[in-house]
């Protein structure tokens, strides 16, 4: 890895000025693939008051698609590069920079909570079956796991950059070793909970590689791609890891929950492949698309599952139309109609809620490092509460919103007396 990350690449990334179109493209493309996958793979049916959810990618042999369609490693890599570039060009203190990042993460969650906390109660009174409603309410919150983990990456960015400047490639190497040791402990002891340490090791490793890209220090991407995907193939072929890089119904284990060394290897392969294709990707005429999608990316992530549940409620629950057999003629014929309805609902949600991507332009507080860590902890606690319990009726969502508000308030200036 030292050879791959130590010297300038043939096509260097911008250092600290302007925006990098490659990073913008990875962020938007990653979000588009996440949405496309979440909208395409559910196999839905409704009978006897219960909504059943399957997965089209559970078809034998289709798991190989997930080595490219599971783009979370690329999203964290792009986030690492963006955070390094942002921190490098900012004249603010670490605390002020972190406060700005916390606001951008937490503020768009407030309208989501404002809708989803009362919505289940309203729909229940209107006679909507409770089991499908519970599925929707929980899954809407569970997808916030990404923001909870990304919050960790953002919070440690100033410290991780110092480690990067001092130790360079040793940092991701140590993180990768931590991921390997975590898997070893998990599989040798049978304690599944031990695997959740890899939330830190795996995702911070790919986030840290983004720092090298921000400095133009990723080279030999073809070797990186071959090494990453090759290592993943060996881990799957001779280790305990499943082939799919997403969780599948009925599978004994998942490479994502918790993340494993296999998903880290695939992530390194994806980073190498994407960097190899960078010269061609940045020449694509997508600037207008990126300019439109960039300021709306958080809205799309937060609201694409509610859009799915709205269409599912009408088509599957109300009208009783089940998902055809994945890959069948009826599945391919119906997919454009299904996707079109989802896009129609999503467009209305984007128009309503995209304005909340930009937090209020208040000055930042003068809190010290400890206070900002507390603020990040409160936002993280709110996200974790919603990830575990979703927006199902109960006290959890209220506590989550209180934690989010507490974290946001700590980024504001103190009142003068």
Secondary structure, DSSP 8 states (H G I E B T S, - for coil): -HHHHSS--SS----SSS--HHHHHHHHHHHHHHHHHHHHSEEEEEETTEEEEEEGGGSTTGGGGHHHH--HHHHHHHHHHHHHHHHHH--S-HHHHHHHHHHHHHHHHHHHHHHHHHHHHHHHHTT--HHHHHHHHHHHHHTTHHHHHHHHHHHHHHHHHHHHHHHTTHHHHHHHHHHHHHHHHHHHH--GGGGGGHHHHHHHHHHHHHHHHHTT----HHHHHHHHHHHHHHHHHHSS--S-SS--TT-S--SBTTB-HHHHHHHHHHHHHHHHTHHHHTTSS-HHHHHHHHTTHHHHHHHHHHHHHHHHIIIIIIT------TTSHHHHHHHHHHHHHHHHHHHHHHHHHGGGGS-----B----HHHHHHHHHHHHHHHHHHHHHTT-SSSHHHHHHHHHHHHHHTTB-----
